[in-house]
Amino acid sequence: MSSYKVLDVNDDLPIRTKGAVHSGKVRSVYWLTDADSARLIEEKGYQVPVGTELAIMVISDRISAFDCIWQGENGLNGVPGKGIALNSVASHWFSLFDKAGLAGNHIVDIPHPYVWIVRKASTVRVEAIARQYITGSMWRDYAKGVREFCGLQLPEGLEANQKLDNVLITPSTKGIIKGLADVPEVDDVNISRKNIEDNLATFNFKSAADVDKYEQLLTEGFALISKELEKLDQIFVDTKFEFGYVEDKDGQERLIYIDEVGTPDSSRIWDGPAYRDGKIVENSKEGFRQLLINNVPDSDVLLNKDRMPEREALARDYLLPEAVMMSVSETYVGIASKIVGRELTIPADPRQEVIDILDKQYGLID
C-alpha cells in the first residue's frame, strides 16, 4: 500500500442529509435538512436569508481525464493533496473577487480544507469559457481550417499556443439542452452568444442584461487572475467559470460565481520562463492528460470518442505508476502553494479529520 492516504471516496460520509448525496467527478454534495440549515445560519451567523438551503460540499483527491477516473498502483486511488489544492486556489480567487467588488460566490463557510458549506443557487446552464491563447481543442480545429468559434471569427495565420489579441468568450452547454434547433443535444457543446440571447429561459438567464453581466464577470475575473499569476511568472491560458442566482438578505436576486474558479482542474496555467523559451510546461491538469497519452499502450483510445467502451475498460483496469501520481501531486500542490502564498499541508487522514470537524463543530454527523 502507498504510505499516502487520499480521500478517494467522498460520497459515503455519515453526514445527516435530506435526500440522496449528489456525487460528481470530483465533488460530492450533501444537502442538509431544513432544520440543520436553519440552525447553522443562526449559530454561525451566515449572511444569507433565513430559509436558505445549505449543503456540505466535499472534494475528493480523485483525478478524471478524458471523461474517466484514473487510479495509481499500491491502492493510490487519487492524487495526494489534489483536493486541498483545488479548494485553496478557488477560495483564494473568490475572496479576491469579493475584495475587487466583482460578485459574491456560493461558499458560506470553510470548515476544513476539503470541505465547503455552500448555499443553493439556481444554476445558469452555460459553461463560461474564456481563452487568451490558442491551444488544445481550439488549435486542433483551427489547424483543420475552422475559423469560426462560438460565433466569433478568428483571423488567418495564427500559430499554435499564440497569445490572442483579446480574451475570447467561447461558451458551451452545461448539461444537455433539449429542443433548440441549432444546439445539438449533447453535454458540453459549443454555443454562441446569439444562441443564449435567443433562448434566455432555456439557459436559465433572467434577462438579456444578465448575459452582459456574466460576460463582464468572466472577463474581469479572468483579468484579475491573469494579473495575479503574472506576478508569479505564470500564464493564465484559458479557464471555465460557472454562474448561478441566489437571493440576498434584502430579497434581491443576484448573479454569483459558483463551482470553482481558476484552479488547475478548470484552467490551463503555463510556466512563464518555459513559454518564453518556446516550451510549454503545464501547471494544470493538462500535464496529467499528456502523461496519460504518453503512458497508456494505445493513446487513440483516449482521443477517439468512438472507442469510449474501450476507454472506460482501460481506466478501470490500468494503474498508473505511483511516481506518476506523485508528480501530478507536486504539480497541483506546488502551483496552489505559490498562488495562496503558503505551503499547503496534506492531512495524514483527511476522511477522519472531516468527520471529526463536522461532528464536533457543526453537529452534522449521525
N, C-alpha and C positions, 0 to 999 in steps of 0.2 A: 504493500500500500504506500501511496505517497505520504510524506510527512505533513502535507498541507491539508487543512480542512477547508473545503469550499462549500458555499451554500448553493447546491445544485438543484435541490427540490425545495420550492418555496410556496407550494400551494396546499400544504398539509399541516400548517401550524395550528395549534389549538386555540385560535382566536374566535371569540364569540361573534357570530355574524348573523345577518338576515339573508337567507338565500345562498346560492352556490358561490364558491370562490371563482373569480374570473382569472384564468391563467393565460398569460400571453407568452411570447417567445422568451422574454427576459423578466418581465414583472408580473406579479400576481396581486390581484385587488380583492380585499376583503371588505364588503360593505357592512358597516356597523349597524347594530339595531338602533331604532329611533331613540330608545332610552339612553343608550351609550353615547350616541351623537350629542343629544341634549345635555347629558351630564358633563361631557368633556368641554363643550362650548362654554358651559357655566364655570366649571372648575378651573379651566386653563385660560379663560378669558379670550378665546379666539375671536378675532374681529370679523365675524360672519353673522348673518341674520339668524335669529332663533328659528329652529326647524330645518336648518341646512343639513343635508345628508353628508356624513363623513365616511371615509374609507381608509383602511390601512393598506398602503402600497409597499410591498416587499420586493426588493430587487434581488435577482439571483446572480451567480457567477457563471451561468451557462453562456455559451457563445454560439450564435447562429450565423450562418453564412450560406448563400445560395438556397435560402428557404429551408435549411435543415439545421438541427442542433448537432454539435460535434463534441466528441469526448477524447480524453487522453489516456495513456497507459496508466497502470497502477491505481486504477479507481479514481483518477483525477478527472471528474466529470464536469469540469468548469475551469475557469482561469482565476487563480488566486488574486484577490483584490479587485477584480473587474467591477463588481457591483458597487463597491465603495468609490472607485474611480469615477464611474458614471454619475452616481448620485452627488458626489462632491463637486464635480465640474458643473453639472446642471444647476445645482442650488447656488453656486458661486455666480454664474451668469444671471440667474433670476434676481439675485439680490442687487447686482449692478444695474439691471434693467429697472428695478424699483427705484434705486437712487437717482437714475437718469430721468425718471418720470415717464418711462415708455408705457408700461402696462403691468398690472399685477399678474399673479400666476395661481395655480391651484393648490400649492403647498400651504398648509396652515401650521405645521409643526414638524420637527425632525427629531424623533425620539432616539434614533440610533443611525449610524452611517448607512445601514442597509434599508432603513425604513423612513417613509414619508407618511404623514397624515394629510390627506388631500380632501378637498371639498368637491361635491358633484358639480360637473359643468355639462352644459348642453354642447356637444362636440360639433364643430364645423367639419364637414366631410371632404376636406381638402388637405392634402399633404403639401404644405407650403415650402417649396424648394427654391433656394437661391444659389446662383453659381457665379463665381468670379473668374474661374479658369475653365478652359475646355478640356475635359478629360473623361475617362470612364466611358459609360454608355453613350454620352453625348458625342464624344470624339469618335467612337466606333461608327455611329450613324453618319456623322459629318464626313468621315473618310469614305463612306459608301456613296456620298453625293447628296445627302439630306441637308437642306439649308433652312427649312422652317421647323422651329421647335416651339410647341405650345402657342402657335400664332405669331411668334417672333421670327424675323428674318435675320440670319447670320450672313456676314459678308464672305466673299471668296477669299482664299489664300491664308486661312488660319492654319496654325501648326499645332501638333499635339502638345498639351499642357501649357498652352499660351494663356497669358492673362488677357481677359476681355476688357473692352473699353468701359463697359458698365456692368454692374451686377445684374444678371438676368433672373427673372422670376419665371420658373418653369413648373407650375403646379401639376400634381397628379391626384387621382381619386383616392380617398381614404375609404376602404371597403368597396363593395360592388354597387355601383349606381345603376339603377334599372330604369328603363323606359325613356331614355334620351337617344334620339336618332343618331347623333354624331359622337356618342360616347360608348365605346364597347363595354359590355357587361363583364369586366374583369377588374380585380383589385389592382390598384397602383398603376393606372393607365394615364398617360399624359393628357392634359386638358388645356384649353386656352382660357384667357380671362373672359372672352366672349361666352364660352360655354357656361361659366359661372354666372355672369351677369344675366344671361337669358333664363337661368333656372335657379334663382336665388333660394327658393324654398327647398328644392331638391338637395342643394348643398348645405342647407341649414343656416343660411345667412338671413339676418333680419331685415337688411336694407342694402341698397346699392352702395350707400356711403360706407358700409362696413367692409365692402370689398376693397375700397380705397384704404380703409383703416388697417386691414390685415396686411396689405402690401407695404404700407408705411411701417407697421410694427416689425415686419420681416426685414425690410431694408435697413431700418435704424438699428434693430437688434444685430443684424449681420455686421453692420459698420462698427458697432461698439466692440463686438467680439474680435473682429478683424484687427482693430486698433490695439486692443489689449494683447493679442497674440503677437503682433508686430514687435511689441516691447520685449518679447521672449525670443525674437527672431524665428517665429513660426508663421506659416502662411495659412490663412483660413480660405480653403479652396471652394468648398460648397457645403451646404447644410440643409436640414429639413426641420421646420418648426411645425407645431400644431397649435390650433386655437379653439377656444370654446367660450360660451357665455355663462356668466354667473350673475346672481342678484346681489347687489351691495346692501349694506345695512340700511341705507336710505331708500331701498326698494328699486333703485336704478339698475337696469341691465347693462353689463359691461362685457366687452370682448377682452379676454385674457390669454396669456400663454399657458398651454397645458403640456402634458407628457414631459419630454426632456428637451433641453436646448444646448447646442454647441458641444456635444460630447463626442468622444472618439467613435461612438457607435452610429451617431446620426450625422456625422460630418466627416469631411476629409481635411486633415491637417498635415501640411508638408513642412519638413525641416528647411528653414531659410538658406543656411550656408550650402547645403547639398543642392538646392534648386539653382542657386547662382552658379554652381559648378556643373550644371547641366544634368544632375541626377535627381531622381525622385526618392526621397526617404519618407515613408508613411508613418505618421504618429497617430494612426487611427485604425479602424477595423479593416480598411483596405489592405493593410500589410498582412493581416491574417488570411484574407481571400487569396492573396498572391502565394502565401505559404502553402495553402491547401492545393492550389493549382500545381505547385512545384512538387508536392509530396505524394499526391494520390497517383495510383497506377495509370489512370486514363482521364486526363483533365477535361476531355469533351463531355464526360458525364456531368460535370459541374456547370458547363456553359450551355449545354443543349437542353432546352426546355422539353423537347420530345422524349428525353431519357429520364424523366422525373422518377419513375418507379425504381430504376437502377440507382439513381442518386440517393433516394431515401434508404435503399438497402445498404449502400456504401456508408452513409452517415451512421447507420445503426451498427454496422459491423467493424468499421475502420477505426482504429485507435491511433491518435497522433502521439508521437514520442513525447515523453514528459518534458524534454528540453524545449520542444516547440511551444508547448503550453506555457512554460516559464518565460520564454522570450516574449510571448504575447502579453503575459502578466507585466513584464518590465516595461513594455511599450505603454500599456494603459496606466499603470501606477506612476510611471515616470512622467508622462505628459500631464497627468492630473496633479501630481505634486508641484510641478512647475506652475501650472495655472493657478492653483489655490495658494501657492506661496508657502507651503509647509510639507514636510514628509508625511505621507499617508501611512497609517499603521494598519496592517492586515490582522484582524482578530484571530485568536487561536481557535475559537469555536463560535463562529458567527450565529449559528442557529440558536444555541443555548442562550447567548447574550440577548438576542432579540426577544426570546420568550420571557426571560427574566425581567427585562425592562418593561415590556408590555403588561406583565403581571403586576410587578411592584409599583410602578409609577403611573400606570394607566388603568389598571383593574379590568383588563380585557381578555384574560386567559381563563378558560373554563377548566 
